[in-house]
């Protein structure tokens, strides 16, 4: 990845007042130990990240925050995770907040916190997230049960963020519910739209993720710091098995990590009272939150993401800049499809622009909902070294569903500007999903994947199909003849027969 030149257009700096939101400290922590004796529970990882953020802000310890806010985590169900973190930090904040699920959550949390600081609702906030998934995996393999704490019944944090269900009943009934199923389908649609053959597109994906791997190799907080070649990434081996066609393991998010990140935000007035040097200050300039049509079944196409285009454009407009004015970018990178859809929608040339500052969720690590907290921390540090330039973070949750954008700079800003352009997105065309009984007959494949067993055998085909009347229908099959056939060649644009159960039959 090449680095874009500095901004070509710089909005006039606006002197911040005491209520302007500013990031004063960021911290990351990674526990790479293979020994269960060194295991740290998630809140212990978060504690280390917060302490690192406090040191980063030139503080003696965590500030007396009005709010401690934790990104929804999965590797241990504490109950009130936020209370456990606050206790570890020696804090008694008025607010103990916990986000809904989704990779958009860290950036959404920054957006919400900036608005609340600006309004005077909050003065100092600590944002954190962390996962100990690798430790949990090792524990299960060794038969070890962890005695990490859990809250008393009824002790719950305040939930913040939009709780948007990712799958409709029809998708749940067909078992089409997982990111490892959906993102490969987006990928096949992207491949077909590009005009590349299967082999050409795999080579393209290899080069794309080799770029990520090279970035991670220089990131001190990356989980995998060994640069891998394009061939290594796309070649199927025992250690790089196919998961959901066309993605072998190294094209999937790596959730088996033990890592945490934290951000300390406050008002400019509080930053001055705390004595935080201004060379640590990075301002959130603008942000947006939005989502695609909620369910994949209703999306108009698998090869475009209009909510990213609209939400990203609006965030840049609010900041008074364009995409060519941004020199530090981190695109969400759970799977290659997300990277490509994000870049396409934002007008970023992946071949010539810098687009990841961490190394992505395969190599830097994909700690479930909290990856973007690491991205924000990295972008903040980059901007401190490049004063006057602009950074953009795009966060994604679900199946390219929920989006949050943030524009950052050391340039002083008068106010944080935010928008939710959801009404514009909701007005866009959508597909009706046909029930299996109404979709009997010939249909055209528009996107598909084949899920593989751990032994490397094709196990289940999933296809999104279009009917002659424009409706969408789902087709699935676990018949060996079908899964084997759909594992070879290009199936987008081909015809299949669907029966009343929604099973795929070869034409």
N, C-alpha and C positions, 0 to 999 in steps of 0.2 A: 504494500500500500504506500502510495506517495502522499506526502503532506501538502495540503492545499496552502496557497499563500495566505497571508494575513488578510483581515477584513478590507474590502474595498470601500465600504461605506460605514461610517461610524456615527451613530446618533449623538447629538450633543449631550455630554454628561449632565445629569441633573443632580444637584446637591441633595444628598439624602437627609431626611429629617430624623428625629429620634425614633419614629415608629417604623422606619424602613426596615424590612427584613434582610438579614445578612447571614450567610454561613461563616462561622468563625473557626470551626474545627472539623476534621474528618479523620476517621481511623479505620483500619482493617486489621484482622487477625486471622491467621491460618494455623491449624493444628495438623501437621502432617505425620505425626507419630503413628507407627504401626502397632504400638503396644497398647493394650487395653488398660494397662496400669497408668498410662498418661491420658486416659480419656477425660474429656471435659464435656459437661452437659451444655446444651445450647445457651442458657443464660450466662454461664461462665465464659463462653466464647464472646457473647455480647458485651459482658463486663470488660473484657480485655480490649475490645474495639472502642468502647466508650472512653476507657482510660487513655488509649492511644489518641483519640480525638481531642481529649482534654489537653494532653501534652502538645498536640499539634496547634492548639489555640494559645499555647504558652500559659496555661492555667496550672495551678498546683493540684487540681483534681476536678471531678465533675462539678459544674456549677449548680447552684440551687435552682433547679428547673421548676417551672410551673406545670410542665407536662412531660411525661416520659411516654414515648409512643413506640410500639413494637410492631414490626411487620409480621403478619400471620405466618406461623411456622408449623412444620409437619413432623419433624423428627422426634418430638416429645410433646405430649399433650399435658401441659401444666395446669390448665384451667385458667388462672390469671397469670399468664407469663409476665406481663408488665410489672405486676407487684413484686414478683421474685427478682426481676432485674433492678427495680428501684431499691429494694432492700439491700441487694448486693452493693449498690452504689452509695448507700447511706443516705438516700433521699426520701422525702415524703411529699411528693408533688400533689397538687390539687387534682390533676388529671392523670389517669392511668388508661391509655388508649391502646387499642389493638385493631389492626386492619383486617378487612375481609381478605379472602384468598385471591391471588392473581399477581403475576409478575409486574403489572403496572403499579402495584401498591407503593413502592418506595418513592417514585416520582409524584404520584398522586398525593402522598403524605407531605412531601416538600411543598407542593402547590397549596394544599390546605393549610399547612403551618404558616407559610408566608402570608396568606390572607388573614389568618387569625392574629399573627403578630402585628400586621399592619392596622388591624381594627382595634388593637389594644386588648383583645381577649386573652392572648398569651404574650409573655415577655421573653421567656427562655424555654426552649424545648430541646429534648434529647430524643433523637430518632435512631432506632437500632433494629437489627435483625440478624439472625444467625441460625445455623443448622448443624447438627452432629449426625448426619445421615451415615457417614462412613463408619463411625463408631457403632451406631446401631446395627449396621450390617455385619460388622466384625463380631459384635456381641451375639447376634443370632447364630452365626456360624459356629461360635465357640460354646453355645448354650449358656451364655451369661445373661442374667437378668439385672438390669440397672435399677437402683433404688433412688432415682432422681425424684425430687419432690412434686407433689400435686396439691392444688388448692383445696380448701374445705368446700363442700357443696355450697353453692350460692355466691361464692366469691368470684365475680366475673369482671373483666375490664369493660370499659366503654368501647363498643365496636364503631369504627369509623371506616368510611369508604363505601362504594356502591357494591351491594351483594347481588351480582348478576349471574343467574344460573346459566351454565354453558351448554347444556344439552336439553332438547325437548324430549317429551315422552317417546315419540316415535324413534328417535335416535337411541335412547336408552334401551328400548325394547329390542333393537337390532344389535345392541352391544357396540355401538359406534360412539365411544365416550372418551377416548384417551388421546392426548397429544401425539403419541407415537403412531396413531392411526391417521389423524387428520393432517398433520404437516406433510407426510409423504404424498397425500392426495393433492395438496396445494402444489407440491413440487412437480407432479406429473403434468398438471395443468400449465405450470410455468414452462416446463420443457416443451410441451406441444406448442405453446404460443411463441416460443423462441425459434422454432423450426429446427432445433438440434436433434440429432439422433440420440438414442439412449447412451451410446458410448461417448459421443461428443459432450453430452450434458454431464455425464459422470466426471469427465476430465475437467469441465468447467467448475463443478462443485469441489473437486480436489484442489484446484488452484485457489478457489475462494477460501477454503478452510486451511490451506497451507499458509495463506496470509495471516489468518487468525493465530495459527500455531506459532508463527514467527513473532507476533506481538506478545503472546503469552510467555515466550521464552525470555523476554526482557522485563516481564512484570514480576516484581518480588513477591506479590501476593497471589500469583497464579497457582492453581493446583498442579497442572502439568507444565513444566518449564523446559520441556524437550521439544525442539522444533521438529515437525514431521513433514515429510514430503507429500506432494499431491498424490502420488501413487500409493503411499502407505495409507493414506486417509480413505481412499475409495476401493482399495483391493480387499476383497473378502478373505479373511483368514480365521483360524480358530479363535484368535484374540480380537478380531474385528469382524464379528459375525454380522450377517444381515439381520436387521430387526424388522423394519417395515420398508419394503421396496420403494424407492431406490436408496435407502439410507442404511449403510452399515453402521456399526456402533459409533465410530468416530465422527459421524455426521449427526449424532444425537446429543442433546444436552446431558451433561455429566452431573447428576444430582448426588452421587456418592462422595460428598465432600464434608469436611468439618471446617467451617469458616463463618466469619461474622464481619459486619461493617456497621459504622455509626456516623451520624452527622449531628453536629451541634448547631442550632440556629437560634437567633435572638434578634431583638431590635437593635438598631444602631446605638440607641441610648444605653442599652444594657451592655453592648460590646465595649462602649467607652467606659462605663462604670467598672467593668471587669478588667479593664486595662489590656484588652486584646490588641496587639499591634495591627495597624491598618493593612500591613502587607499580608495578613492572614485573611482579610475580608474578601469574600466572593459573593456577589449579589445574584439572587434569582431575579432575572429581568421579567420573564413572562412564562406562562404555562397554560396548557389546555388539557382537558379530559374529555374523552368521548368513546364511543364504541361502534363497531360495525353492526349490521343487523344481527340481533342477539344470537340466533341459531344458524349454524352453517347451512342447514337445509334451506334457509330462506335467502342466502347470499345470491346475488345475481350471477356472479362468476367466481371461480376459484383462482383466477389469475390476476385479479386486481383488488386493491383494498382502499376504497374511497375515503373511509374514515381516517386513515393515516394521512392521505393527501390533504384533506380538509383540516384536520386537527393540527398537523405539522405546519401547514401554510399559515393558519391563524396564529399559532404561537410565534412564528417569525414576524408576522405583521405586527403583533402586539409589541414585540421588542424593537420594531423599526428597522429590521434588517431582512435580507434574503438569504437563501441557502448558500450562495457564493460568498457571503460575508462570514460564514462560520468556518473556523479552522480546526476546531476540536470536536469530534463527533463520536458518539457511541450509539450504534444501532443494536437493538435487541437481537439476540443471536441464539435462540434456543435450538433452531433448526435452520438449514440453509434457506428454506422457503421464506421464513420470516425476514431474514436479511435482505433477500432479493425483493420481496414485496415492499419492505420499508424503503429501500433505496429507490426503487422505481417510483413510489408515491411521493418521495421527497425530492426527486430530481438529483440523486447522487450517483455518479459514475463509479461503480465499485472497482473498476480497473485503474482509475487515476486519482481517486480521492482517498484520504484517510477516513476510515469509517468505524474502527474499533480501537478503544484505548486500553482495554483489558486483555484481549485475546479470546473473548467470547465464552459461552457457557459450556462448551466441550472442554476447552483447555484451561481457561482461567478458573472455571468452576461454575456450576449452575445450582446454587443453594436454594432450590425451589423458588419461593416468591421474592427472595432478597437479592438476586443478582444485581439489580439496578442500583441498590445502595452502594455496592462496590463500584459500579460505573460512575455514579455521582462523585464518590470520593476521589476516584482517579481523575476525572475531568476537573474537579476543583483544584487538585494539585497541579495539573497541567496549566490551568489558566493563571495560577499564581506565578508560574515561570514564564508566562506569555502575557504580561499585563496589557490590557486594552483589546485583546482578542475575545472572540465569542465561542461558547461551547453549546452544543445541542445534545440532549439525551432523549432518546425515544424508548419508552417502556411499554411492554405488551403483556397482556394476560389472556388466558384461555386459548382459543384456537384462532389466533390473530383477531381476537375479539375486542378486548378492552385496551385502550391506548392512553398514555399520559406523556406529555412533552414538557421539557424544561429548557429554557434558554438562560445561560449563565455568563457572567463576565465580572472582571474586576472594575469595570467602568461604573462609577457611581450612578445610581438610579433613584429617581424620585419616588417611584412606587412600583410594586409588583403588579403586573397586569395579567388577568386570567379570564378564560372564557370556556364555555361548554357548548360547542357548535352542534349539539345533538339534533336539533330540529331540522337542520339542513341535511344531515345524514339520513334521518328517518324518512325523509321525503324521496329518497332515491329508490329506483326500481328494486323489487324483490321477487323471488320465485315462490310459487306455491308448491308444497310437497304433496305428491300423490300417495295415497295409501296403497299398499301392495296389491290389494284386490282391484284397484283402479288402474294399475300400471302393467297389467298382463299383456305380454306381446313384445314386440321389438323396441329397443331403446338404444340410444347412442351414448357411449361412455364419454364423459367429460373430464373425469378425474378418477384415479383409482390407486390402490396399493395392494400388496400381498404381504400379510404378516407371516413371519417365519418362526418356527420352533427353535429352541436352543440348540438342537442338533443340526440346524442349517437347512431343514426341509420346509418348503412352502406349506403353510397351515390354513390360511383363511384369506380369501379375496374379498375386498370391499370396493364397490364402485358407485360413484355418483353418476347418475344417468339422466339424460334429457329425453322427454317424450316429444312427440310431434307437436303437441299443443303448447310446448314451452315449459310445462311443469317438470319438476325434478322428482326422481325416484331413486331410492337406495336399492342396490343389489348386493347380496353376499353369497359366498359359497365356501364350503369346506371340503368339496369334492376334489380329490387328488387331480383328476383330469383337468379341472378348471383352474385350480391354483397353479399347477405346473405350467399350463398354457399361458396364463396371465403373468407369469414370471419371466417370459421371454418376449422381446420385441416391444412395440409401441401399441398400446390399447386405446389411447385417447382418440376419439373419432370413429372407433369400430363399433359395430352393432353386436348386441347380445340379446338374448331372450330372457324375460323375467316371468316367473310364474306367480301364482296367487299368494305364495308365501314370501315373495321377494327374493327367491333363489335365482342365481345366475345360471343360464344354460348357454353353451357355446352355439353360435350360429354356423 
